[in-house]
Amino acid sequence: MQSQQGQVTDSGTIVLRRQLPLLGPYVAPRPPTEQKLAEIWRNGLGMDQIGITDGYEDLGGDSLRAAGIFAEIEQAFAIEIPMATLVDAPTIEQLARRVDELASGRGT
């Protein structure tokens, strides 16, 4: 949720506009994998909207949050995926490709 001062998180904290990451234009998730990953990232990062080209670290993601997010990804897609995948696939768009490869058996 947005307020005049900035973004309001689920806990009611206001992140001032000057503290928000400078991200490119919003690109909405399209295929089901991107949509589910966006939902998981939104929940894990406490944000209302995340585009598929937004970088995990640019959104304020850290290793502690990544652990929970990746546990949820593994459960949602019935795959095993190391957190180190964020190094090579730091956006939902890139991560979705990797998840689809693993889910289809091509990524083993």
Phi and psi restraints in degrees (value plus and minus 20) as a CYANA .aco file:
   2 GLN   PHI    -126.5   -86.5
   2 GLN   PSI     124.1   164.1
   3 SER   PHI    -144.0  -104.0
   3 SER   PSI     157.2   197.2
   4 GLN   PHI     -85.8   -45.8
   4 GLN   PSI     -49.1    -9.1
   5 GLN   PHI    -101.4   -61.4
   5 GLN   PSI     -47.5    -7.5
   6 GLY   PHI     143.1   183.1
   6 GLY   PSI    -172.0  -132.0
   7 GLN   PHI    -114.1   -74.1
   7 GLN   PSI     116.4   156.4
   8 VAL   PHI    -120.6   -80.6
   8 VAL   PSI     103.4   143.4
   9 THR   PHI    -100.6   -60.6
   9 THR   PSI     152.3   192.3
  10 ASP   PHI     -78.0   -38.0
  10 ASP   PSI     -50.9   -10.9
  11 SER   PHI    -102.8   -62.8
  11 SER   PSI     -20.4    19.6
  12 GLY   PHI      71.3   111.3
  12 GLY   PSI     -19.8    20.2
  13 THR   PHI     -95.7   -55.7
  13 THR   PSI     119.5   159.5
  14 ILE   PHI    -117.2   -77.2
  14 ILE   PSI     102.5   142.5
  15 VAL   PHI    -113.2   -73.2
  15 VAL   PSI      93.1   133.1
  16 LEU   PHI     -80.4   -40.4
  16 LEU   PSI     126.7   166.7
  17 ARG   PHI     -71.2   -31.2
  17 ARG   PSI     -61.0   -21.0
  18 ARG   PHI     -88.8   -48.8
  18 ARG   PSI     -33.9     6.1
  19 GLN   PHI    -114.8   -74.8
  19 GLN   PSI     -32.2     7.8
  20 LEU   PHI     -92.3   -52.3
  20 LEU   PSI     124.9   164.9
  21 PRO   PHI     -85.9   -45.9
  21 PRO   PSI     127.6   167.6
  22 LEU   PHI    -106.1   -66.1
  22 LEU   PSI      84.9   124.9
  23 LEU   PHI    -132.3   -92.3
  23 LEU   PSI     140.7   180.7
  24 GLY   PHI     -94.1   -54.1
  24 GLY   PSI    -191.6  -151.6
  25 PRO   PHI     -82.2   -42.2
  25 PRO   PSI     127.1   167.1
  26 TYR   PHI     -88.7   -48.7
  26 TYR   PSI     109.0   149.0
  27 VAL   PHI    -141.1  -101.1
  27 VAL   PSI      95.0   135.0
  28 ALA   PHI     -91.0   -51.0
  28 ALA   PSI     128.6   168.6
  29 PRO   PHI     -85.3   -45.3
  29 PRO   PSI     122.6   162.6
  30 ARG   PHI    -133.2   -93.2
  30 ARG   PSI     -95.1   -55.1
  31 PRO   PHI     -85.8   -45.8
  31 PRO   PSI     142.5   182.5
  32 PRO   PHI     -74.8   -34.8
  32 PRO   PSI     -57.4   -17.4
  33 THR   PHI     -83.9   -43.9
  33 THR   PSI     -65.0   -25.0
  34 GLU   PHI     -83.0   -43.0
  34 GLU   PSI     -59.6   -19.6
  35 GLN   PHI     -83.7   -43.7
  35 GLN   PSI     -63.8   -23.8
  36 LYS   PHI     -88.6   -48.6
  36 LYS   PSI     -62.4   -22.4
  37 LEU   PHI     -82.1   -42.1
  37 LEU   PSI     -60.4   -20.4
  38 ALA   PHI     -82.1   -42.1
  38 ALA   PSI     -60.9   -20.9
  39 GLU   PHI     -82.3   -42.3
  39 GLU   PSI     -64.9   -24.9
  40 ILE   PHI     -83.4   -43.4
  40 ILE   PSI     -65.2   -25.2
  41 TRP   PHI     -84.1   -44.1
  41 TRP   PSI     -63.1   -23.1
  42 ARG   PHI     -78.6   -38.6
  42 ARG   PSI     -66.0   -26.0
  43 ASN   PHI     -84.6   -44.6
  43 ASN   PSI     -65.3   -25.3
  44 GLY   PHI     -89.2   -49.2
  44 GLY   PSI     -51.4   -11.4
  45 LEU   PHI    -120.6   -80.6
  45 LEU   PSI     -25.6    14.4
  46 GLY   PHI      46.8    86.8
  46 GLY   PSI      19.7    59.7
  47 MET   PHI    -139.8   -99.8
  47 MET   PSI     134.4   174.4
  48 ASP   PHI    -104.6   -64.6
  48 ASP   PSI     -50.4   -10.4
  49 GLN   PHI    -165.1  -125.1
  49 GLN   PSI     109.0   149.0
  50 ILE   PHI    -154.9  -114.9
  50 ILE   PSI     106.1   146.1
  51 GLY   PHI    -105.3   -65.3
  51 GLY   PSI     140.3   180.3
  52 ILE   PHI     -93.1   -53.1
  52 ILE   PSI     -33.0     7.0
  53 THR   PHI    -123.9   -83.9
  53 THR   PSI     -17.1    22.9
  54 ASP   PHI     -97.3   -57.3
  54 ASP   PSI     110.7   150.7
  55 GLY   PHI     -97.6   -57.6
  55 GLY   PSI     122.4   162.4
  56 TYR   PHI     -75.9   -35.9
  56 TYR   PSI     -69.6   -29.6
  57 GLU   PHI     -88.4   -48.4
  57 GLU   PSI     -53.8   -13.8
  58 ASP   PHI     -82.7   -42.7
  58 ASP   PSI     -46.4    -6.4
  59 LEU   PHI    -105.8   -65.8
  59 LEU   PSI     -20.3    19.7
  60 GLY   PHI      73.5   113.5
  60 GLY   PSI      -8.9    31.1
  61 GLY   PHI     -88.4   -48.4
  61 GLY   PSI     125.0   165.0
  62 ASP   PHI    -153.9  -113.9
  62 ASP   PSI     157.8   197.8
  63 SER   PHI     -88.0   -48.0
  63 SER   PSI     -52.5   -12.5
  64 LEU   PHI     -85.1   -45.1
  64 LEU   PSI     -66.1   -26.1
  65 ARG   PHI     -87.1   -47.1
  65 ARG   PSI     -56.6   -16.6
  66 ALA   PHI     -80.3   -40.3
  66 ALA   PSI     -56.6   -16.6
  67 ALA   PHI     -79.4   -39.4
  67 ALA   PSI     -66.0   -26.0
  68 GLY   PHI     -88.4   -48.4
  68 GLY   PSI     -60.6   -20.6
  69 ILE   PHI     -83.8   -43.8
  69 ILE   PSI     -64.0   -24.0
  70 PHE   PHI     -90.2   -50.2
  70 PHE   PSI     -51.8   -11.8
  71 ALA   PHI     -82.9   -42.9
  71 ALA   PSI     -60.7   -20.7
  72 GLU   PHI     -89.6   -49.6
  72 GLU   PSI     -58.1   -18.1
  73 ILE   PHI     -81.8   -41.8
  73 ILE   PSI     -66.6   -26.6
  74 GLU   PHI     -79.4   -39.4
  74 GLU   PSI     -61.1   -21.1
  75 GLN   PHI     -89.6   -49.6
  75 GLN   PSI     -64.6   -24.6
  76 ALA   PHI     -85.0   -45.0
  76 ALA   PSI     -55.1   -15.1
  77 PHE   PHI    -128.5   -88.5
  77 PHE   PSI     -19.4    20.6
  78 ALA   PHI      34.3    74.3
  78 ALA   PSI      29.8    69.8
  79 ILE   PHI    -154.7  -114.7
  79 ILE   PSI     147.4   187.4
  80 GLU   PHI    -131.7   -91.7
  80 GLU   PSI     105.3   145.3
  81 ILE   PHI    -160.7  -120.7
  81 ILE   PSI     102.7   142.7
  82 PRO   PHI     -92.3   -52.3
  82 PRO   PSI     128.2   168.2
  83 MET   PHI     -80.7   -40.7
  83 MET   PSI     -46.7    -6.7
  84 ALA   PHI     -80.7   -40.7
  84 ALA   PSI     -35.2     4.8
  85 THR   PHI     -78.3   -38.3
  85 THR   PSI     -46.9    -6.9
  86 LEU   PHI     -82.1   -42.1
  86 LEU   PSI     -42.8    -2.8
  87 VAL   PHI     -86.4   -46.4
  87 VAL   PSI     -65.5   -25.5
  88 ASP   PHI    -111.2   -71.2
  88 ASP   PSI     -38.4     1.6
  89 ALA   PHI    -155.6  -115.6
  89 ALA   PSI      51.5    91.5
  90 PRO   PHI    -102.9   -62.9
  90 PRO   PSI     -20.5    19.5
  91 THR   PHI    -137.5   -97.5
  91 THR   PSI     141.3   181.3
  92 ILE   PHI     -82.0   -42.0
  92 ILE   PSI     -59.8   -19.8
  93 GLU   PHI     -78.1   -38.1
  93 GLU   PSI     -67.4   -27.4
  94 GLN   PHI     -92.1   -52.1
  94 GLN   PSI     -61.0   -21.0
  95 LEU   PHI     -85.5   -45.5
  95 LEU   PSI     -55.6   -15.6
  96 ALA   PHI     -81.6   -41.6
  96 ALA   PSI     -60.2   -20.2
  97 ARG   PHI     -80.2   -40.2
  97 ARG   PSI     -64.4   -24.4
  98 ARG   PHI     -85.8   -45.8
  98 ARG   PSI     -62.9   -22.9
  99 VAL   PHI     -81.7   -41.7
  99 VAL   PSI     -64.5   -24.5
 100 ASP   PHI     -82.2   -42.2
 100 ASP   PSI     -59.5   -19.5
 101 GLU   PHI     -81.9   -41.9
 101 GLU   PSI     -66.1   -26.1
 102 LEU   PHI     -86.9   -46.9
 102 LEU   PSI     -60.3   -20.3
 103 ALA   PHI     -86.8   -46.8
 103 ALA   PSI     -50.0   -10.0
 104 SER   PHI    -109.7   -69.7
 104 SER   PSI     -24.2    15.8
 105 GLY   PHI      69.3   109.3
 105 GLY   PSI     -19.5    20.5
 106 ARG   PHI    -103.7   -63.7
 106 ARG   PSI     -34.9     5.1
 107 GLY   PHI    -118.9   -78.9
 107 GLY   PSI      -6.3    33.7
